[in-house]
């Protein structure tokens, strides 16, 4: 009767192994640099990470295997929301009057409303297996903390979440969500850690930042024997777990009889976009689909990939997390309080940074009003109200569709809709009432943040 | 490897026709009574409803056909979130240590987060087809208004929503959701209608009620040539549209190789539970599955089915909507402000009321803390945070599972999880912090509401 607009897998189609792009990156001639110890500035070994992570995750972090089996108990939990649907956005296509065909993978149907549980669950599983009793982590807007709280509940781990104070006060419902799953939620900076106390001594009214919250969680984990740390993006094992998104999407695009010309996603630390794109990126790196394009989108207020430098930098404010090679705006940079809280981080995943530097991935930055305009058009046509973070991906996909219209060419666009916006209605209210400032990064004003980079060359 | 826990249909499995239980009700010997005009107290004909509804919906309201084709443009929109998944809650089963097998249909993945779009979309479609330009409707907690706002946007209709003032002030994010889809949202009672002005003249600080908001929306539609009215529950055509839930669930239970022993749902007006249960109820009425049980759950603060009377009553406070035969607590009854706003209505759908009266459906009432305890256990095991309304269904399902454990019998339980609770975190915060009063209906105190019933016998 009409064109097919959704491509549903069955429970047997959940991937049985995660996909690791690192062998392809090396094979394609790129040289990933090792993370360094913040104390010695020398490459860290597995033993340096054992205060923070279980050995299984450390092994995944450095693995050169292209496939890593997903444990059965993890798949059992994945089944609570996976496989996720893939849709063709024909109603959006018609509104744009474009010859492009737009597909999106939707991760907002998970219990936490985003892709974050894809890695929270295996992280909780491996920690439980290793005899850990408690997880310390941080959260900005609350998506990651929500996912980790749920995962800890499932595997009977205690969970302490350091939540950026500004969000703690502005988004009480995310805090309640975490508490519902039994987590303890502390406003960061807190009086609980040395890192937090040091900030509060100097800035008693600090509203916090993701960098500070990471410092607190890392310190908590490092100073408690039974406690490990968990991170929701940036690290290799996190990106690995998110590969379920792209592996499913590959099957679904095959069901649709299509191959994407361009794959689009939003990037904070990089995990949702790596999750969707890396299985497709393998084809590009192997020369099978050399023309396939990849577009990373980010906020103009925190334009790490478009205006940052590729350098070794600390992952956190207090300089106690490992130093990694990445695009960064400097670990001291505090992004303006735009609503896409999940994209307000000073750096990006090292592998994704490398792909951008080597020209395998493009990057674009958008301002707030532009992304909310795109989100509103999307909701008006496709119904789903997106979170502010994937609204960047939607804007990128719309731009690609308009370019196709202007050039009169067909184009197959695939993007990741990594979460719904039901916890973000204040942002939409601000947009609808013209209260969103157009914040852009000003390199001149932000030089000081970059001045704090550790002096380690990146090649 | 492990038991199957989800049963996914593909897009071709969306029903092509809605199921109408009325022929089976009549065939089974039950006598549905006609709605009456509030002016004459005589049975109303189609012409009495034309100021409010398009003829296609009036036809569905009185149809004796068992199947009614779903228009193609409606199916195209259904595809944005249908078919919805059906899960087996094995993690909940283990937590309850029950031999019962618990299945649930999940409607929270729709763009509005509930089952409401299943009827909002066809209602908007038929009104557009009939040349209507604008819809007036009411909303309590906001689920229905959100769905209708979205549906109107899809079919290019203007939309005015009279939102119960208490919710308008307590749930600004639901208002924003509707505004994002272009709807005008007014706090009810408003100064826009005679009904609203009359209430405000007497009670300037009125926080409103669903009955008042219905009066305002009906008046708005009846007094504007280009405007029709839309209702989110109670009426026959609404229940009809929701049958997609049960029709899909029947296929999915077949995939699971199971037949439910008991079907459970929450009842406000009755649409979500009728949607799930009526296709199964047909088997009971036809004598094919005479032992299959049906359990309707409701709040102890608004126990229409368990403590109401079966009588002819007005659908709204101002007595301008039709008079219908149903279980009612009286159209003047204003339920206590429990968090399950979608269940705070003084009556129930006539067909569902009849099934309860004739013993085909059981009914149970639960207090707030009991349903939030059930909801928290469900979230802790299955991940999904339910809205307070389906938390009643969860409590009902858990009680059935416990009964199975105590009697040592297997039992297949199917319930409808009609919406997620991401807009209801304040309610969970109140529950977690022991701030939920245990409100129960007191017949002695509420006699006055029943005293206002129209004097029309129901047989």
Contacts between the chains, C-beta under 8 A, distances in Angstrom:
chain1	res1	chain2	res2	distance
A	1	B	72	5.7
A	1	B	75	7.6
A	2	B	72	6.6
A	2	B	75	7.9
A	2	B	76	5.6
A	4	B	11	6.3
A	5	B	11	7.1
A	5	B	76	7.4
A	5	B	79	5.0
A	5	B	80	7.7
A	6	B	11	4.8
A	6	B	79	5.6
A	7	B	11	7.8
A	8	B	8	5.5
A	8	B	9	7.2
A	8	B	10	5.0
A	8	B	11	6.6
A	8	B	83	7.8
A	9	B	8	7.2
A	10	B	8	5.0
A	11	B	4	6.3
A	11	B	5	7.2
A	11	B	6	4.8
A	11	B	7	7.8
A	11	B	8	6.6
A	72	B	1	5.7
A	72	B	2	6.6
A	75	B	1	7.6
A	75	B	2	7.9
A	76	B	2	5.6
A	76	B	5	7.5
A	77	B	383	7.9
A	79	B	5	5.1
A	79	B	6	5.6
A	80	B	5	7.7
A	80	B	87	7.4
A	80	B	91	7.9
A	80	B	382	6.2
A	80	B	383	4.8
A	80	B	384	7.6
A	81	B	383	7.1
A	83	B	8	7.7
A	87	B	80	7.4
A	91	B	80	7.9
A	91	B	154	7.9
A	109	B	109	4.9
A	110	B	383	7.6
A	111	B	379	7.5
A	111	B	382	7.7
A	111	B	383	3.3
A	111	B	384	4.9
A	111	B	385	6.7
A	112	B	383	7.8
A	113	B	422	6.3
A	117	B	383	7.6
A	150	B	379	8.0
A	150	B	383	5.8
A	153	B	380	5.4
A	154	B	91	7.9
A	154	B	383	7.6
A	172	B	425	7.7
A	172	B	429	7.2
A	173	B	422	8.0
A	173	B	425	3.7
A	173	B	426	7.1
A	173	B	429	7.9
A	174	B	425	8.0
A	176	B	425	4.3
A	176	B	426	7.6
A	176	B	428	5.4
A	176	B	429	4.4
A	176	B	432	7.2
A	177	B	385	6.8
A	177	B	422	8.0
A	177	B	425	6.0
A	177	B	428	7.8
A	179	B	429	7.8
A	179	B	432	5.9
A	180	B	376	6.4
A	180	B	379	6.1
A	180	B	385	6.5
A	180	B	425	7.9
A	180	B	428	5.2
A	180	B	432	6.7
A	181	B	379	6.8
A	181	B	380	6.7
A	182	B	380	7.5
A	376	B	180	6.4
A	379	B	111	7.5
A	379	B	150	8.0
A	379	B	180	6.1
A	379	B	181	6.9
A	380	B	153	5.4
A	380	B	181	6.7
A	380	B	182	7.5
A	382	B	80	6.3
A	382	B	111	7.7
A	383	B	77	7.9
A	383	B	80	4.9
A	383	B	81	7.2
A	383	B	110	7.7
A	383	B	111	3.3
A	383	B	112	7.8
A	383	B	117	7.6
A	383	B	150	5.7
A	383	B	154	7.5
A	384	B	80	7.6
A	384	B	111	4.9
A	385	B	111	6.8
A	385	B	177	6.8
A	385	B	180	6.5
A	420	B	422	7.8
A	422	B	113	6.3
A	422	B	173	7.9
A	422	B	177	7.9
A	422	B	420	7.8
A	422	B	422	4.3
A	422	B	423	6.2
A	423	B	422	6.2
A	425	B	172	7.7
A	425	B	173	3.6
A	425	B	174	8.0
A	425	B	176	4.3
A	425	B	177	6.0
A	425	B	180	8.0
A	426	B	173	7.2
A	426	B	176	7.6
A	428	B	176	5.4
A	428	B	177	7.8
A	428	B	180	5.2
A	429	B	172	7.2
A	429	B	173	7.8
A	429	B	176	4.4
A	429	B	179	7.8
A	432	B	176	7.2
A	432	B	179	5.9
A	432	B	180	6.7
